[in-house]
Amino acid sequence: MTGRQRLLKRLDEAWSAFKDSYAGEPDSRLLETGATGDWSVKDILAHVTTWKLAGRRSAEMRAEGDGLPLGSPAAVVARVAGHVGAARSSVERR
């Protein structure tokens, strides 16, 4: 197993453990604000998921020699904030 494969395996294992940490909780509880500041657990999940996907794609592109696809740090923060806002809106419409 290569170093890359070991790293991806460890990330997948950590992600599974993270998802297990809130498994079985009702949506109503996951939507309550106050998990940290005004954010609900669902807000945090959307945020972490967005960064996970961005980080994984960035690592893949760097490994392929394509450089960083994310843009400036300010652009990344703005994009993540947009994803979290969209996720929050989507959840609130349920």
DAHU-V753970 format. One record per residue. RES is the residue in one letter. PHI is phi in whole degrees, -180 to 180 (NA if undefined). Layout:
res | phi
RES | PHI
RES | PHI
//
This chain:
res | phi
M | NA
T | -76
G | -60
R | -63
Q | -64
R | -63
L | -63
L | -63
K | -64
R | -64
L | -64
D | -63
E | -64
A | -65
W | -64
S | -62
A | -64
F | -61
K | -64
D | -63
S | -66
Y | -122
A | -59
G | 89
E | -75
P | -69
D | -55
S | -59
R | -74
L | -71
L | -91
E | -67
T | -74
G | 109
A | -59
T | -158
G | 62
D | -88
W | -87
S | -91
V | -61
K | -61
D | -61
I | -65
L | -62
A | -63
H | -63
V | -64
T | -62
T | -61
W | -67
K | -61
L | -64
A | -65
G | -65
R | -65
R | -64
S | -62
A | -64
E | -64
M | -66
R | -66
A | -64
E | -86
G | 81
D | -93
G | 77
L | -93
P | -90
L | -86
G | 87
S | -69
P | -56
A | -64
A | -66
V | -64
V | -61
A | -64
R | -66
V | -63
A | -60
G | -64
H | -65
V | -65
G | -61
A | -65
A | -65
R | -63
S | -62
S | -62
V | -68
E | -67
R | -77
R | -62
//
